Amino acid sequence: MAYLDTSVIGSYYCPETLSYAVGQAIATLDDVTISFLVELEFCSLLSLKVRTRELPKPFAQKALAQFRQHVSNGYYEVMEITLREYDVARTWLADFQTPLRTLDALHLVCAYAHGTTLWTTDKPLAKAAQILGVNCKLITL
């Protein structure tokens, strides 16, 4: 089972450098999970792309609608972030071993707590996963 972080979702639904590689990687997966955090961050990413004129607003709306349809159709299993995940993330951040930021720590702990592999295009997040012993697949060119 694979947990996709927002970097993967963004590359899958929007034209980016890693879009082809992400599409190829996702095509190999049967069971895919995300968290509600991914949906929130994806909305934020689309908003940024519209504000910076990287994407036209109609394209961003279409990408969001397609993503939401995929969620609704059960393409992704959506996991909730519970107090348990917040506690683990807090512990990892308080160890001062990694450059993890708050939301990345939550993505990482979602994969860890549910026994899935984190799939990401984010190199620092993949490095933190390695340090913390979390299964991770870094998608690159």
Chimera marker file (.cmm) of the C-alpha trace (Angstrom):
<marker_set name="trace">
<marker id="1" x="0.000" y="0.000" z="0.000" r="1" g="1" b="0" radius="0.5"/>
<marker id="2" x="1.236" y="3.489" z="-0.862" r="1" g="1" b="0" radius="0.5"/>
<marker id="3" x="0.603" y="6.794" z="0.880" r="1" g="1" b="0" radius="0.5"/>
<marker id="4" x="0.855" y="9.652" z="-1.628" r="1" g="1" b="0" radius="0.5"/>
<marker id="5" x="1.909" y="13.029" z="-0.289" r="1" g="1" b="0" radius="0.5"/>
<marker id="6" x="0.868" y="16.342" z="-1.812" r="1" g="1" b="0" radius="0.5"/>
<marker id="7" x="3.976" y="16.596" z="-3.996" r="1" g="1" b="0" radius="0.5"/>
<marker id="8" x="2.867" y="13.457" z="-5.833" r="1" g="1" b="0" radius="0.5"/>
<marker id="9" x="-0.768" y="14.552" z="-6.092" r="1" g="1" b="0" radius="0.5"/>
<marker id="10" x="0.314" y="17.962" z="-7.398" r="1" g="1" b="0" radius="0.5"/>
<marker id="11" x="2.501" y="16.408" z="-10.101" r="1" g="1" b="0" radius="0.5"/>
<marker id="12" x="-0.235" y="13.946" z="-11.027" r="1" g="1" b="0" radius="0.5"/>
<marker id="13" x="-2.998" y="16.506" z="-11.556" r="1" g="1" b="0" radius="0.5"/>
<marker id="14" x="-0.951" y="19.502" z="-12.753" r="1" g="1" b="0" radius="0.5"/>
<marker id="15" x="1.681" y="19.786" z="-15.475" r="1" g="1" b="0" radius="0.5"/>
<marker id="16" x="5.024" y="19.712" z="-13.669" r="1" g="1" b="0" radius="0.5"/>
<marker id="17" x="8.526" y="18.434" z="-14.368" r="1" g="1" b="0" radius="0.5"/>
<marker id="18" x="7.848" y="15.118" z="-12.652" r="1" g="1" b="0" radius="0.5"/>
<marker id="19" x="4.305" y="14.599" z="-13.967" r="1" g="1" b="0" radius="0.5"/>
<marker id="20" x="5.240" y="11.807" z="-16.378" r="1" g="1" b="0" radius="0.5"/>
<marker id="21" x="7.361" y="9.957" z="-13.803" r="1" g="1" b="0" radius="0.5"/>
<marker id="22" x="4.588" y="10.316" z="-11.205" r="1" g="1" b="0" radius="0.5"/>
<marker id="23" x="1.970" y="9.039" z="-13.650" r="1" g="1" b="0" radius="0.5"/>
<marker id="24" x="4.124" y="6.016" z="-14.461" r="1" g="1" b="0" radius="0.5"/>
<marker id="25" x="4.704" y="5.317" z="-10.762" r="1" g="1" b="0" radius="0.5"/>
<marker id="26" x="1.033" y="5.626" z="-9.800" r="1" g="1" b="0" radius="0.5"/>
<marker id="27" x="0.058" y="3.285" z="-12.640" r="1" g="1" b="0" radius="0.5"/>
<marker id="28" x="1.966" y="0.505" z="-10.854" r="1" g="1" b="0" radius="0.5"/>
<marker id="29" x="-0.047" y="0.840" z="-7.628" r="1" g="1" b="0" radius="0.5"/>
<marker id="30" x="-3.137" y="-1.068" z="-6.569" r="1" g="1" b="0" radius="0.5"/>
<marker id="31" x="-3.866" y="0.303" z="-3.091" r="1" g="1" b="0" radius="0.5"/>
<marker id="32" x="-3.383" y="4.041" z="-2.689" r="1" g="1" b="0" radius="0.5"/>
<marker id="33" x="-3.978" y="6.132" z="0.417" r="1" g="1" b="0" radius="0.5"/>
<marker id="34" x="-3.924" y="9.820" z="1.178" r="1" g="1" b="0" radius="0.5"/>
<marker id="35" x="-5.007" y="11.892" z="4.169" r="1" g="1" b="0" radius="0.5"/>
<marker id="36" x="-7.402" y="14.801" z="4.410" r="1" g="1" b="0" radius="0.5"/>
<marker id="37" x="-4.243" y="16.893" z="4.802" r="1" g="1" b="0" radius="0.5"/>
<marker id="38" x="-3.352" y="16.063" z="1.174" r="1" g="1" b="0" radius="0.5"/>
<marker id="39" x="-6.663" y="17.481" z="-0.030" r="1" g="1" b="0" radius="0.5"/>
<marker id="40" x="-6.163" y="20.685" z="1.954" r="1" g="1" b="0" radius="0.5"/>
<marker id="41" x="-2.592" y="21.131" z="0.756" r="1" g="1" b="0" radius="0.5"/>
<marker id="42" x="-3.624" y="20.390" z="-2.836" r="1" g="1" b="0" radius="0.5"/>
<marker id="43" x="-6.172" y="23.213" z="-2.665" r="1" g="1" b="0" radius="0.5"/>
<marker id="44" x="-3.431" y="25.492" z="-1.340" r="1" g="1" b="0" radius="0.5"/>
<marker id="45" x="-1.054" y="24.400" z="-4.106" r="1" g="1" b="0" radius="0.5"/>
<marker id="46" x="-3.648" y="25.097" z="-6.794" r="1" g="1" b="0" radius="0.5"/>
<marker id="47" x="-4.392" y="28.486" z="-5.274" r="1" g="1" b="0" radius="0.5"/>
<marker id="48" x="-0.698" y="29.374" z="-5.354" r="1" g="1" b="0" radius="0.5"/>
<marker id="49" x="-0.385" y="28.251" z="-8.970" r="1" g="1" b="0" radius="0.5"/>
<marker id="50" x="-3.359" y="30.433" z="-9.948" r="1" g="1" b="0" radius="0.5"/>
<marker id="51" x="-2.071" y="33.474" z="-8.030" r="1" g="1" b="0" radius="0.5"/>
<marker id="52" x="1.388" y="33.155" z="-9.614" r="1" g="1" b="0" radius="0.5"/>
<marker id="53" x="-0.207" y="32.635" z="-13.031" r="1" g="1" b="0" radius="0.5"/>
<marker id="54" x="1.408" y="29.230" z="-13.391" r="1" g="1" b="0" radius="0.5"/>
<marker id="55" x="-2.065" y="27.793" z="-14.048" r="1" g="1" b="0" radius="0.5"/>
<marker id="56" x="-5.203" y="29.422" z="-15.370" r="1" g="1" b="0" radius="0.5"/>
<marker id="57" x="-8.055" y="29.341" z="-12.872" r="1" g="1" b="0" radius="0.5"/>
<marker id="58" x="-10.274" y="27.098" z="-15.074" r="1" g="1" b="0" radius="0.5"/>
<marker id="59" x="-7.479" y="24.510" z="-15.297" r="1" g="1" b="0" radius="0.5"/>
<marker id="60" x="-6.999" y="24.574" z="-11.514" r="1" g="1" b="0" radius="0.5"/>
<marker id="61" x="-10.748" y="24.166" z="-10.999" r="1" g="1" b="0" radius="0.5"/>
<marker id="62" x="-10.781" y="21.220" z="-13.400" r="1" g="1" b="0" radius="0.5"/>
<marker id="63" x="-7.802" y="19.592" z="-11.655" r="1" g="1" b="0" radius="0.5"/>
<marker id="64" x="-9.458" y="19.986" z="-8.259" r="1" g="1" b="0" radius="0.5"/>
<marker id="65" x="-12.765" y="18.615" z="-9.572" r="1" g="1" b="0" radius="0.5"/>
<marker id="66" x="-10.985" y="15.603" z="-11.065" r="1" g="1" b="0" radius="0.5"/>
<marker id="67" x="-9.115" y="14.961" z="-7.818" r="1" g="1" b="0" radius="0.5"/>
<marker id="68" x="-12.324" y="15.218" z="-5.779" r="1" g="1" b="0" radius="0.5"/>
<marker id="69" x="-14.067" y="12.852" z="-8.209" r="1" g="1" b="0" radius="0.5"/>
<marker id="70" x="-11.263" y="10.346" z="-7.771" r="1" g="1" b="0" radius="0.5"/>
<marker id="71" x="-11.591" y="10.619" z="-3.989" r="1" g="1" b="0" radius="0.5"/>
<marker id="72" x="-15.373" y="10.232" z="-4.240" r="1" g="1" b="0" radius="0.5"/>
<marker id="73" x="-15.007" y="7.197" z="-6.513" r="1" g="1" b="0" radius="0.5"/>
<marker id="74" x="-12.726" y="5.500" z="-3.989" r="1" g="1" b="0" radius="0.5"/>
<marker id="75" x="-9.569" y="5.749" z="-6.074" r="1" g="1" b="0" radius="0.5"/>
<marker id="76" x="-7.834" y="6.754" z="-2.845" r="1" g="1" b="0" radius="0.5"/>
<marker id="77" x="-8.434" y="5.448" z="0.638" r="1" g="1" b="0" radius="0.5"/>
<marker id="78" x="-8.530" y="8.551" z="2.826" r="1" g="1" b="0" radius="0.5"/>
<marker id="79" x="-7.074" y="8.161" z="6.303" r="1" g="1" b="0" radius="0.5"/>
<marker id="80" x="-7.728" y="10.486" z="9.174" r="1" g="1" b="0" radius="0.5"/>
<marker id="81" x="-4.979" y="12.022" z="11.238" r="1" g="1" b="0" radius="0.5"/>
<marker id="82" x="-5.650" y="11.169" z="14.854" r="1" g="1" b="0" radius="0.5"/>
<marker id="83" x="-4.155" y="12.241" z="18.158" r="1" g="1" b="0" radius="0.5"/>
<marker id="84" x="-1.821" y="9.236" z="17.890" r="1" g="1" b="0" radius="0.5"/>
<marker id="85" x="-0.300" y="10.600" z="14.676" r="1" g="1" b="0" radius="0.5"/>
<marker id="86" x="0.076" y="14.080" z="16.168" r="1" g="1" b="0" radius="0.5"/>
<marker id="87" x="1.883" y="12.578" z="19.176" r="1" g="1" b="0" radius="0.5"/>
<marker id="88" x="4.366" y="10.685" z="16.992" r="1" g="1" b="0" radius="0.5"/>
<marker id="89" x="4.956" y="13.754" z="14.786" r="1" g="1" b="0" radius="0.5"/>
<marker id="90" x="5.549" y="15.880" z="17.881" r="1" g="1" b="0" radius="0.5"/>
<marker id="91" x="8.067" y="13.346" z="19.193" r="1" g="1" b="0" radius="0.5"/>
<marker id="92" x="9.933" y="13.239" z="15.897" r="1" g="1" b="0" radius="0.5"/>
<marker id="93" x="10.079" y="17.025" z="15.650" r="1" g="1" b="0" radius="0.5"/>
<marker id="94" x="11.209" y="17.355" z="19.282" r="1" g="1" b="0" radius="0.5"/>
<marker id="95" x="14.137" y="14.984" z="18.656" r="1" g="1" b="0" radius="0.5"/>
<marker id="96" x="15.720" y="17.671" z="16.444" r="1" g="1" b="0" radius="0.5"/>
<marker id="97" x="17.184" y="14.970" z="14.150" r="1" g="1" b="0" radius="0.5"/>
<marker id="98" x="15.629" y="16.051" z="10.865" r="1" g="1" b="0" radius="0.5"/>
<marker id="99" x="14.690" y="19.232" z="9.035" r="1" g="1" b="0" radius="0.5"/>
<marker id="100" x="11.046" y="18.092" z="9.030" r="1" g="1" b="0" radius="0.5"/>
<marker id="101" x="8.406" y="20.777" z="8.931" r="1" g="1" b="0" radius="0.5"/>
<marker id="102" x="5.041" y="20.353" z="10.619" r="1" g="1" b="0" radius="0.5"/>
<marker id="103" x="2.923" y="19.180" z="7.693" r="1" g="1" b="0" radius="0.5"/>
<marker id="104" x="5.658" y="16.950" z="6.278" r="1" g="1" b="0" radius="0.5"/>
<marker id="105" x="5.959" y="15.300" z="9.690" r="1" g="1" b="0" radius="0.5"/>
<marker id="106" x="2.235" y="14.564" z="9.574" r="1" g="1" b="0" radius="0.5"/>
<marker id="107" x="2.499" y="13.033" z="6.086" r="1" g="1" b="0" radius="0.5"/>
<marker id="108" x="5.413" y="10.912" z="7.228" r="1" g="1" b="0" radius="0.5"/>
<marker id="109" x="3.671" y="9.713" z="10.355" r="1" g="1" b="0" radius="0.5"/>
<marker id="110" x="0.521" y="8.848" z="8.377" r="1" g="1" b="0" radius="0.5"/>
<marker id="111" x="2.547" y="6.441" z="6.276" r="1" g="1" b="0" radius="0.5"/>
<marker id="112" x="4.367" y="5.103" z="9.322" r="1" g="1" b="0" radius="0.5"/>
<marker id="113" x="1.322" y="4.649" z="11.556" r="1" g="1" b="0" radius="0.5"/>
<marker id="114" x="-0.636" y="2.792" z="8.899" r="1" g="1" b="0" radius="0.5"/>
<marker id="115" x="2.226" y="0.591" z="7.730" r="1" g="1" b="0" radius="0.5"/>
<marker id="116" x="2.331" y="2.060" z="4.236" r="1" g="1" b="0" radius="0.5"/>
<marker id="117" x="5.160" y="3.353" z="2.085" r="1" g="1" b="0" radius="0.5"/>
<marker id="118" x="5.356" y="7.126" z="1.659" r="1" g="1" b="0" radius="0.5"/>
<marker id="119" x="5.587" y="8.101" z="-2.017" r="1" g="1" b="0" radius="0.5"/>
<marker id="120" x="6.975" y="11.595" z="-2.562" r="1" g="1" b="0" radius="0.5"/>
<marker id="121" x="8.898" y="13.806" z="-4.970" r="1" g="1" b="0" radius="0.5"/>
<marker id="122" x="10.277" y="15.807" z="-2.023" r="1" g="1" b="0" radius="0.5"/>
<marker id="123" x="13.956" y="14.937" z="-1.477" r="1" g="1" b="0" radius="0.5"/>
<marker id="124" x="14.268" y="16.416" z="2.059" r="1" g="1" b="0" radius="0.5"/>
<marker id="125" x="11.150" y="14.507" z="3.130" r="1" g="1" b="0" radius="0.5"/>
<marker id="126" x="12.581" y="11.288" z="1.690" r="1" g="1" b="0" radius="0.5"/>
<marker id="127" x="15.816" y="11.901" z="3.603" r="1" g="1" b="0" radius="0.5"/>
<marker id="128" x="13.880" y="12.428" z="6.845" r="1" g="1" b="0" radius="0.5"/>
<marker id="129" x="12.006" y="9.176" z="6.182" r="1" g="1" b="0" radius="0.5"/>
<marker id="130" x="15.325" y="7.388" z="5.828" r="1" g="1" b="0" radius="0.5"/>
<marker id="131" x="16.625" y="8.858" z="9.102" r="1" g="1" b="0" radius="0.5"/>
<marker id="132" x="13.436" y="7.859" z="10.942" r="1" g="1" b="0" radius="0.5"/>
<marker id="133" x="13.221" y="4.398" z="9.391" r="1" g="1" b="0" radius="0.5"/>
<marker id="134" x="9.977" y="5.015" z="7.490" r="1" g="1" b="0" radius="0.5"/>
<marker id="135" x="9.494" y="3.186" z="4.197" r="1" g="1" b="0" radius="0.5"/>
<marker id="136" x="9.689" y="5.738" z="1.397" r="1" g="1" b="0" radius="0.5"/>
<marker id="137" x="9.739" y="5.793" z="-2.386" r="1" g="1" b="0" radius="0.5"/>
<marker id="138" x="11.254" y="8.946" z="-3.897" r="1" g="1" b="0" radius="0.5"/>
<marker id="139" x="9.969" y="9.586" z="-7.412" r="1" g="1" b="0" radius="0.5"/>
<marker id="140" x="12.573" y="11.290" z="-9.577" r="1" g="1" b="0" radius="0.5"/>
<marker id="141" x="13.380" y="11.656" z="-13.265" r="1" g="1" b="0" radius="0.5"/>
<link id1="1" id2="2" r="1" g="1" b="0" radius="0.2"/>
<link id1="2" id2="3" r="1" g="1" b="0" radius="0.2"/>
<link id1="3" id2="4" r="1" g="1" b="0" radius="0.2"/>
<link id1="4" id2="5" r="1" g="1" b="0" radius="0.2"/>
<link id1="5" id2="6" r="1" g="1" b="0" radius="0.2"/>
<link id1="6" id2="7" r="1" g="1" b="0" radius="0.2"/>
<link id1="7" id2="8" r="1" g="1" b="0" radius="0.2"/>
<link id1="8" id2="9" r="1" g="1" b="0" radius="0.2"/>
<link id1="9" id2="10" r="1" g="1" b="0" radius="0.2"/>
<link id1="10" id2="11" r="1" g="1" b="0" radius="0.2"/>
<link id1="11" id2="12" r="1" g="1" b="0" radius="0.2"/>
<link id1="12" id2="13" r="1" g="1" b="0" radius="0.2"/>
<link id1="13" id2="14" r="1" g="1" b="0" radius="0.2"/>
<link id1="14" id2="15" r="1" g="1" b="0" radius="0.2"/>
<link id1="15" id2="16" r="1" g="1" b="0" radius="0.2"/>
<link id1="16" id2="17" r="1" g="1" b="0" radius="0.2"/>
<link id1="17" id2="18" r="1" g="1" b="0" radius="0.2"/>
<link id1="18" id2="19" r="1" g="1" b="0" radius="0.2"/>
<link id1="19" id2="20" r="1" g="1" b="0" radius="0.2"/>
<link id1="20" id2="21" r="1" g="1" b="0" radius="0.2"/>
<link id1="21" id2="22" r="1" g="1" b="0" radius="0.2"/>
<link id1="22" id2="23" r="1" g="1" b="0" radius="0.2"/>
<link id1="23" id2="24" r="1" g="1" b="0" radius="0.2"/>
<link id1="24" id2="25" r="1" g="1" b="0" radius="0.2"/>
<link id1="25" id2="26" r="1" g="1" b="0" radius="0.2"/>
<link id1="26" id2="27" r="1" g="1" b="0" radius="0.2"/>
<link id1="27" id2="28" r="1" g="1" b="0" radius="0.2"/>
<link id1="28" id2="29" r="1" g="1" b="0" radius="0.2"/>
<link id1="29" id2="30" r="1" g="1" b="0" radius="0.2"/>
<link id1="30" id2="31" r="1" g="1" b="0" radius="0.2"/>
<link id1="31" id2="32" r="1" g="1" b="0" radius="0.2"/>
<link id1="32" id2="33" r="1" g="1" b="0" radius="0.2"/>
<link id1="33" id2="34" r="1" g="1" b="0" radius="0.2"/>
<link id1="34" id2="35" r="1" g="1" b="0" radius="0.2"/>
<link id1="35" id2="36" r="1" g="1" b="0" radius="0.2"/>
<link id1="36" id2="37" r="1" g="1" b="0" radius="0.2"/>
<link id1="37" id2="38" r="1" g="1" b="0" radius="0.2"/>
<link id1="38" id2="39" r="1" g="1" b="0" radius="0.2"/>
<link id1="39" id2="40" r="1" g="1" b="0" radius="0.2"/>
<link id1="40" id2="41" r="1" g="1" b="0" radius="0.2"/>
<link id1="41" id2="42" r="1" g="1" b="0" radius="0.2"/>
<link id1="42" id2="43" r="1" g="1" b="0" radius="0.2"/>
<link id1="43" id2="44" r="1" g="1" b="0" radius="0.2"/>
<link id1="44" id2="45" r="1" g="1" b="0" radius="0.2"/>
<link id1="45" id2="46" r="1" g="1" b="0" radius="0.2"/>
<link id1="46" id2="47" r="1" g="1" b="0" radius="0.2"/>
<link id1="47" id2="48" r="1" g="1" b="0" radius="0.2"/>
<link id1="48" id2="49" r="1" g="1" b="0" radius="0.2"/>
<link id1="49" id2="50" r="1" g="1" b="0" radius="0.2"/>
<link id1="50" id2="51" r="1" g="1" b="0" radius="0.2"/>
<link id1="51" id2="52" r="1" g="1" b="0" radius="0.2"/>
<link id1="52" id2="53" r="1" g="1" b="0" radius="0.2"/>
<link id1="53" id2="54" r="1" g="1" b="0" radius="0.2"/>
<link id1="54" id2="55" r="1" g="1" b="0" radius="0.2"/>
<link id1="55" id2="56" r="1" g="1" b="0" radius="0.2"/>
<link id1="56" id2="57" r="1" g="1" b="0" radius="0.2"/>
<link id1="57" id2="58" r="1" g="1" b="0" radius="0.2"/>
<link id1="58" id2="59" r="1" g="1" b="0" radius="0.2"/>
<link id1="59" id2="60" r="1" g="1" b="0" radius="0.2"/>
<link id1="60" id2="61" r="1" g="1" b="0" radius="0.2"/>
<link id1="61" id2="62" r="1" g="1" b="0" radius="0.2"/>
<link id1="62" id2="63" r="1" g="1" b="0" radius="0.2"/>
<link id1="63" id2="64" r="1" g="1" b="0" radius="0.2"/>
<link id1="64" id2="65" r="1" g="1" b="0" radius="0.2"/>
<link id1="65" id2="66" r="1" g="1" b="0" radius="0.2"/>
<link id1="66" id2="67" r="1" g="1" b="0" radius="0.2"/>
<link id1="67" id2="68" r="1" g="1" b="0" radius="0.2"/>
<link id1="68" id2="69" r="1" g="1" b="0" radius="0.2"/>
<link id1="69" id2="70" r="1" g="1" b="0" radius="0.2"/>
<link id1="70" id2="71" r="1" g="1" b="0" radius="0.2"/>
<link id1="71" id2="72" r="1" g="1" b="0" radius="0.2"/>
<link id1="72" id2="73" r="1" g="1" b="0" radius="0.2"/>
<link id1="73" id2="74" r="1" g="1" b="0" radius="0.2"/>
<link id1="74" id2="75" r="1" g="1" b="0" radius="0.2"/>
<link id1="75" id2="76" r="1" g="1" b="0" radius="0.2"/>
<link id1="76" id2="77" r="1" g="1" b="0" radius="0.2"/>
<link id1="77" id2="78" r="1" g="1" b="0" radius="0.2"/>
<link id1="78" id2="79" r="1" g="1" b="0" radius="0.2"/>
<link id1="79" id2="80" r="1" g="1" b="0" radius="0.2"/>
<link id1="80" id2="81" r="1" g="1" b="0" radius="0.2"/>
<link id1="81" id2="82" r="1" g="1" b="0" radius="0.2"/>
<link id1="82" id2="83" r="1" g="1" b="0" radius="0.2"/>
<link id1="83" id2="84" r="1" g="1" b="0" radius="0.2"/>
<link id1="84" id2="85" r="1" g="1" b="0" radius="0.2"/>
<link id1="85" id2="86" r="1" g="1" b="0" radius="0.2"/>
<link id1="86" id2="87" r="1" g="1" b="0" radius="0.2"/>
<link id1="87" id2="88" r="1" g="1" b="0" radius="0.2"/>
<link id1="88" id2="89" r="1" g="1" b="0" radius="0.2"/>
<link id1="89" id2="90" r="1" g="1" b="0" radius="0.2"/>
<link id1="90" id2="91" r="1" g="1" b="0" radius="0.2"/>
<link id1="91" id2="92" r="1" g="1" b="0" radius="0.2"/>
<link id1="92" id2="93" r="1" g="1" b="0" radius="0.2"/>
<link id1="93" id2="94" r="1" g="1" b="0" radius="0.2"/>
<link id1="94" id2="95" r="1" g="1" b="0" radius="0.2"/>
<link id1="95" id2="96" r="1" g="1" b="0" radius="0.2"/>
<link id1="96" id2="97" r="1" g="1" b="0" radius="0.2"/>
<link id1="97" id2="98" r="1" g="1" b="0" radius="0.2"/>
<link id1="98" id2="99" r="1" g="1" b="0" radius="0.2"/>
<link id1="99" id2="100" r="1" g="1" b="0" radius="0.2"/>
<link id1="100" id2="101" r="1" g="1" b="0" radius="0.2"/>
<link id1="101" id2="102" r="1" g="1" b="0" radius="0.2"/>
<link id1="102" id2="103" r="1" g="1" b="0" radius="0.2"/>
<link id1="103" id2="104" r="1" g="1" b="0" radius="0.2"/>
<link id1="104" id2="105" r="1" g="1" b="0" radius="0.2"/>
<link id1="105" id2="106" r="1" g="1" b="0" radius="0.2"/>
<link id1="106" id2="107" r="1" g="1" b="0" radius="0.2"/>
<link id1="107" id2="108" r="1" g="1" b="0" radius="0.2"/>
<link id1="108" id2="109" r="1" g="1" b="0" radius="0.2"/>
<link id1="109" id2="110" r="1" g="1" b="0" radius="0.2"/>
<link id1="110" id2="111" r="1" g="1" b="0" radius="0.2"/>
<link id1="111" id2="112" r="1" g="1" b="0" radius="0.2"/>
<link id1="112" id2="113" r="1" g="1" b="0" radius="0.2"/>
<link id1="113" id2="114" r="1" g="1" b="0" radius="0.2"/>
<link id1="114" id2="115" r="1" g="1" b="0" radius="0.2"/>
<link id1="115" id2="116" r="1" g="1" b="0" radius="0.2"/>
<link id1="116" id2="117" r="1" g="1" b="0" radius="0.2"/>
<link id1="117" id2="118" r="1" g="1" b="0" radius="0.2"/>
<link id1="118" id2="119" r="1" g="1" b="0" radius="0.2"/>
<link id1="119" id2="120" r="1" g="1" b="0" radius="0.2"/>
<link id1="120" id2="121" r="1" g="1" b="0" radius="0.2"/>
<link id1="121" id2="122" r="1" g="1" b="0" radius="0.2"/>
<link id1="122" id2="123" r="1" g="1" b="0" radius="0.2"/>
<link id1="123" id2="124" r="1" g="1" b="0" radius="0.2"/>
<link id1="124" id2="125" r="1" g="1" b="0" radius="0.2"/>
<link id1="125" id2="126" r="1" g="1" b="0" radius="0.2"/>
<link id1="126" id2="127" r="1" g="1" b="0" radius="0.2"/>
<link id1="127" id2="128" r="1" g="1" b="0" radius="0.2"/>
<link id1="128" id2="129" r="1" g="1" b="0" radius="0.2"/>
<link id1="129" id2="130" r="1" g="1" b="0" radius="0.2"/>
<link id1="130" id2="131" r="1" g="1" b="0" radius="0.2"/>
<link id1="131" id2="132" r="1" g="1" b="0" radius="0.2"/>
<link id1="132" id2="133" r="1" g="1" b="0" radius="0.2"/>
<link id1="133" id2="134" r="1" g="1" b="0" radius="0.2"/>
<link id1="134" id2="135" r="1" g="1" b="0" radius="0.2"/>
<link id1="135" id2="136" r="1" g="1" b="0" radius="0.2"/>
<link id1="136" id2="137" r="1" g="1" b="0" radius="0.2"/>
<link id1="137" id2="138" r="1" g="1" b="0" radius="0.2"/>
<link id1="138" id2="139" r="1" g="1" b="0" radius="0.2"/>
<link id1="139" id2="140" r="1" g="1" b="0" radius="0.2"/>
<link id1="140" id2="141" r="1" g="1" b="0" radius="0.2"/>
</marker_set>
